[in-house]
Amino acid sequence: MPRQKKSLKYFETRDYIRCILKFLISPIYFYVECVTSYTRTFIFNTNMIFWHSFLVFFISHPFLFYESQDEQRKSEVFSFTICFFLICFLILMISVSFLLRSIQSLIHVQLGLFGMVLSVHSQIFCIFAERREGFDLNIIRIIDAVAVHAYVFFYLLFCNLGTRLYVRLPVKMMPFSFGVKLYVKVIAVLHLIYAIILLIGLESQNQRYHLKLLISSFKIFCSFFISVDAFSMIFTDQFLICKHRERKEDFETKKPIGGTICHVAIRRAFNKRKDFGDLPADFQYDDDIKLHPKWYTKYQPCVEFV
């Protein structure tokens, strides 16, 4: 059940219609909204982009880089890809406990987003370079397989699924709040140019040309939203450390209002400034953050929103 109401007994007809439409338009969106809290999914567009894209990236790999199933069976690289996937999955299962952090850090968010951008662009390059002279096909296949797995790894580094407190920007600094920011428009134009270059550069005689064009366009679309989040977090001069909220409405009804635990300023950005702008009086610098000891205890999902 979507997190718009506390219980089904409070649902009105329009709420049921809204849920049905969401499910029909995007079952993934509907499912993620049902099973996760608001702040674990909707604070960054990258979260929803990931849940809509990672399966497409995995499933499309053999169709993009192998012309037939016979070629897959004969290819040692394809066998390597399957083994690599199983090994990565095993490592993920073993390391899952290490991914549960009490407090999310800005550097993890920045590295995760940067790595996701790099991964997506590596995949686009592989589609462009596949079966072109001067590029070894097997190396291209390996690069794409590694990039797809790296995409998942960097998302796990970026996301706040296992944290008690998470990192976000102040509302006024978010990319699409109070109007679209200038850097968002610049990134949009760059991605549009990127898409045009790819359209011209892809060989129309290439086998499965339309599939490659479709997947490449989808990856450029994903890259745009991830790049916007990456730029906003990498070049920010301040951020918030917040407590998770299960529903959007909880931002205004539960204390602390907005979920904010601490307003943090990047010291290197403010060292040479005389004017601290609208920073609150109780702000802390990023290299000297001191929070209540209770936030450093082990993450417990069952009591997270109590």
C-alpha positions as CSV (number, residue, x, y, z in Angstrom):
1,M,0.0,0.0,0.0
2,P,1.5,3.4,-1.0
3,R,2.5,5.6,1.9
4,Q,-0.1,8.3,1.3
5,K,-2.4,7.0,4.1
6,K,-1.8,5.2,7.4
7,S,-4.3,2.5,6.7
8,L,-6.6,1.2,3.9
9,K,-9.6,2.2,6.0
10,Y,-8.7,5.8,5.3
11,F,-8.5,5.3,1.6
12,E,-11.0,7.2,-0.6
13,T,-12.1,6.3,-4.2
14,R,-9.6,8.7,-5.7
15,D,-6.8,7.1,-3.7
16,Y,-7.6,3.7,-5.2
17,I,-7.8,5.2,-8.7
18,R,-4.4,6.8,-8.1
19,C,-2.9,3.5,-7.0
20,I,-4.3,1.7,-10.0
21,L,-2.9,4.3,-12.4
22,K,0.5,4.2,-10.8
23,F,0.6,0.4,-11.0
24,L,-0.5,0.5,-14.7
25,I,2.0,3.2,-15.7
26,S,5.0,1.9,-13.6
27,P,4.7,-1.3,-11.5
28,I,8.2,-0.7,-10.3
29,Y,7.4,2.7,-9.0
30,F,4.3,1.4,-7.3
31,Y,6.1,-1.5,-5.6
32,V,9.0,0.6,-4.4
33,E,6.6,3.2,-3.0
34,C,4.8,0.4,-1.1
35,V,7.8,-1.3,0.5
36,T,10.2,1.6,1.3
37,S,10.0,4.8,3.3
38,Y,9.7,8.2,1.5
39,T,13.2,9.3,2.4
40,R,14.9,6.1,1.3
41,T,13.5,6.5,-2.2
42,F,12.2,9.9,-3.2
43,I,14.9,12.4,-1.9
44,F,17.1,11.7,-4.9
45,N,15.8,11.0,-8.4
46,T,18.7,8.6,-8.8
47,N,16.9,6.1,-6.5
48,M,14.0,5.7,-8.8
49,I,16.2,5.8,-11.9
50,F,18.2,2.9,-10.5
51,W,15.2,0.7,-9.7
52,H,13.9,1.2,-13.3
53,S,17.3,0.7,-15.0
54,F,19.5,-1.9,-13.4
55,L,17.5,-5.0,-14.7
56,V,17.4,-3.4,-18.1
57,F,21.2,-3.0,-18.1
58,F,21.7,-6.7,-17.0
59,I,19.1,-8.2,-19.4
60,S,20.1,-6.1,-22.4
61,H,23.8,-7.1,-22.3
62,P,23.7,-10.4,-24.2
63,F,21.3,-8.9,-26.8
64,L,23.5,-6.0,-27.5
65,F,26.9,-7.7,-27.7
66,Y,26.0,-11.2,-29.1
67,E,24.3,-11.8,-32.5
68,S,23.0,-15.2,-31.6
69,Q,22.7,-17.8,-28.8
70,D,25.3,-19.9,-30.6
71,E,27.7,-17.1,-30.3
72,Q,26.9,-16.8,-26.6
73,R,27.5,-20.5,-26.0
74,K,30.9,-20.4,-27.9
75,S,32.1,-17.3,-26.2
76,E,34.4,-17.6,-23.2
77,V,33.7,-14.0,-22.4
78,F,30.0,-14.8,-21.9
79,S,30.9,-17.6,-19.5
80,F,33.2,-15.1,-17.7
81,T,30.3,-12.7,-17.4
82,I,28.0,-15.3,-15.8
83,C,30.8,-16.4,-13.3
84,F,31.6,-12.7,-12.6
85,F,27.9,-12.1,-11.8
86,L,27.7,-15.1,-9.4
87,I,30.9,-14.0,-7.7
88,C,29.7,-10.4,-7.3
89,F,26.4,-11.7,-5.9
90,L,28.2,-13.8,-3.4
91,I,30.4,-11.0,-2.3
92,L,27.3,-8.7,-1.9
93,M,25.6,-11.3,0.3
94,I,28.7,-11.6,2.5
95,S,29.3,-7.8,2.7
96,V,25.7,-6.8,3.3
97,S,26.3,-6.3,7.0
98,F,29.1,-3.9,6.3
99,L,26.8,-1.8,4.1
100,L,24.6,-1.0,7.0
101,R,25.9,2.3,8.3
102,S,24.4,4.2,11.2
103,I,25.0,7.6,9.6
104,Q,25.3,8.2,5.9
105,S,28.4,10.3,4.9
106,L,28.6,12.9,2.2
107,I,31.7,11.3,0.6
108,H,29.8,8.0,0.1
109,V,27.0,9.9,-1.6
110,Q,29.5,11.7,-3.8
111,L,31.6,8.7,-4.7
112,G,28.5,6.6,-5.4
113,L,26.9,9.1,-7.7
114,F,30.2,9.8,-9.6
115,G,30.8,6.0,-10.0
116,M,27.2,5.6,-11.3
117,V,27.7,8.3,-13.9
118,L,31.1,6.8,-15.0
119,S,29.5,3.3,-15.2
120,V,26.6,4.5,-17.4
121,H,28.9,6.4,-19.8
122,S,31.1,3.3,-20.0
123,Q,28.1,1.2,-21.1
124,I,27.2,3.8,-23.7
125,F,30.7,3.8,-25.0
126,C,30.7,0.0,-25.3
127,I,27.5,0.1,-27.4
128,F,29.0,2.8,-29.7
129,A,32.4,0.9,-30.0
130,E,30.9,-2.6,-30.5
131,R,32.1,-4.2,-33.7
132,R,34.0,-1.1,-34.9
133,E,37.4,-1.3,-36.3
134,G,40.2,-0.7,-33.8
135,F,38.2,-2.1,-30.9
136,D,38.5,-5.6,-29.6
137,L,35.0,-7.1,-29.3
138,N,35.8,-9.3,-26.3
139,I,37.4,-6.4,-24.4
140,I,34.3,-4.3,-25.1
141,R,32.1,-7.1,-23.8
142,I,34.1,-7.4,-20.6
143,I,34.1,-3.6,-20.0
144,D,30.3,-3.5,-20.4
145,A,29.9,-6.4,-18.0
146,V,32.1,-4.8,-15.4
147,A,30.4,-1.5,-15.8
148,V,27.0,-3.0,-15.3
149,H,28.1,-4.6,-12.0
150,A,29.9,-1.4,-11.0
151,Y,26.6,0.4,-11.5
152,V,25.0,-1.7,-8.7
153,F,28.0,-1.5,-6.4
154,F,28.2,2.3,-6.6
155,Y,24.4,2.6,-6.0
156,L,24.8,0.6,-2.8
157,L,27.6,3.0,-1.8
158,F,25.3,6.0,-2.6
159,C,22.0,4.9,-1.2
160,N,20.7,5.3,2.4
161,L,18.8,2.0,2.7
162,G,20.8,0.8,5.8
163,T,21.2,4.0,7.7
164,R,19.6,5.6,10.7
165,L,20.4,9.1,9.4
166,Y,20.8,10.2,5.8
167,V,22.3,13.1,3.9
168,R,20.4,15.5,1.7
169,L,20.5,19.1,0.5
170,P,18.5,21.9,2.0
171,V,15.2,22.2,0.1
172,K,16.2,25.5,-1.6
173,M,19.3,23.9,-3.0
174,M,17.7,20.9,-4.5
175,P,18.0,20.7,-8.3
176,F,14.3,21.1,-9.2
177,S,13.0,23.1,-6.2
178,F,11.9,26.7,-6.6
179,G,12.4,26.4,-10.4
180,V,15.0,24.5,-12.4
181,K,18.5,25.4,-11.5
182,L,20.9,26.7,-14.2
183,Y,23.3,23.8,-13.9
184,V,20.3,21.4,-14.6
185,K,19.6,23.2,-17.8
186,V,23.3,23.0,-18.9
187,I,23.4,19.3,-18.1
188,A,20.2,18.8,-20.1
189,V,21.7,20.6,-23.1
190,L,24.9,18.5,-22.9
191,H,22.9,15.3,-22.8
192,L,20.8,16.4,-25.7
193,I,24.0,17.0,-27.7
194,Y,25.3,13.7,-26.5
195,A,22.2,11.9,-27.8
196,I,22.4,13.6,-31.2
197,I,26.1,12.6,-31.6
198,L,25.2,9.1,-30.7
199,L,22.4,9.0,-33.1
200,I,24.7,10.2,-35.9
201,G,27.6,7.9,-34.8
202,L,25.7,4.6,-34.6
203,E,25.9,2.7,-37.8
204,S,22.4,2.2,-39.2
205,Q,23.5,-1.0,-40.9
206,N,24.6,-2.4,-37.6
207,Q,22.7,-5.5,-36.6
208,R,20.0,-4.7,-33.9
209,Y,20.5,-1.0,-34.6
210,H,17.1,0.0,-33.3
211,L,17.6,-1.9,-30.1
212,K,21.0,-0.3,-29.5
213,L,19.6,3.1,-30.2
214,L,16.7,2.5,-27.8
215,I,19.0,1.2,-25.0
216,S,21.5,4.0,-25.5
217,S,18.8,6.6,-25.4
218,F,17.5,5.1,-22.2
219,K,21.0,5.2,-20.7
220,I,21.5,8.8,-21.6
221,F,18.1,9.6,-20.0
222,C,19.3,7.8,-16.8
223,S,22.6,9.6,-17.0
224,F,20.9,13.0,-17.0
225,F,19.2,12.5,-13.7
226,I,22.2,10.8,-12.0
227,S,24.5,13.6,-13.3
228,V,22.2,16.3,-11.9
229,D,22.3,14.6,-8.4
230,A,26.0,14.1,-8.7
231,F,26.7,17.7,-9.6
232,S,24.4,19.0,-6.8
233,M,26.1,16.9,-4.1
234,I,29.7,17.2,-5.3
235,F,29.7,21.0,-5.6
236,T,27.5,21.8,-2.6
237,D,28.8,24.0,0.2
238,Q,26.4,22.7,2.8
239,F,24.1,19.7,3.5
240,L,21.7,18.3,6.1
241,I,21.9,15.2,8.2
242,C,18.3,14.0,8.7
243,K,16.3,11.4,10.4
244,H,14.3,9.1,8.1
245,R,10.6,9.8,7.5
246,E,8.2,7.0,6.4
247,R,5.8,9.3,4.6
248,K,6.1,12.8,3.0
249,E,3.5,14.1,5.4
250,D,5.7,13.2,8.4
251,F,8.1,16.1,7.5
252,E,5.6,18.5,8.9
253,T,3.9,16.4,11.6
254,K,6.8,14.7,13.4
255,K,9.6,16.4,15.3
256,P,12.2,17.5,14.5
257,I,10.3,19.3,11.7
258,G,11.8,18.3,8.3
259,G,13.7,15.5,10.1
260,T,16.8,17.7,10.3
261,I,19.3,16.6,13.0
262,C,22.2,18.8,12.0
263,H,23.0,21.5,9.4
264,V,26.5,20.9,8.1
265,A,28.8,23.4,6.3
266,I,31.7,22.4,4.2
267,R,34.7,24.1,5.9
268,R,36.8,24.5,2.7
269,A,33.9,26.4,1.1
270,F,33.4,28.8,4.0
271,N,37.0,29.3,5.1
272,K,37.4,32.4,2.9
273,R,34.0,33.8,3.4
274,K,33.0,36.6,5.7
275,D,29.3,36.1,5.1
276,F,27.8,32.8,6.2
277,G,24.6,33.5,4.5
278,D,21.5,31.9,6.0
279,L,23.4,29.1,7.9
280,P,21.7,28.5,11.3
281,A,23.6,29.5,14.4
282,D,24.0,25.8,15.5
283,F,25.6,24.6,12.3
284,Q,28.6,22.3,12.4
285,Y,31.6,21.9,10.0
286,D,31.9,18.8,8.0
287,D,35.2,17.8,9.6
288,D,33.9,18.2,13.2
289,I,30.4,16.8,13.3
290,K,29.2,15.9,16.8
291,L,25.9,14.1,17.2
292,H,24.1,12.5,20.1
293,P,25.5,9.0,20.8
294,K,22.1,7.4,20.2
295,W,22.5,7.9,16.4
296,Y,25.6,5.8,16.3
297,T,23.9,2.7,17.6
298,K,23.2,-0.2,15.3
299,Y,20.5,0.3,12.7
300,Q,17.2,-1.4,13.7
301,P,14.5,-1.2,10.9
302,C,11.7,-2.3,13.3
303,V,12.1,0.8,15.5
304,E,13.3,3.2,12.8
305,F,10.1,5.4,12.7
306,V,9.1,5.1,16.4
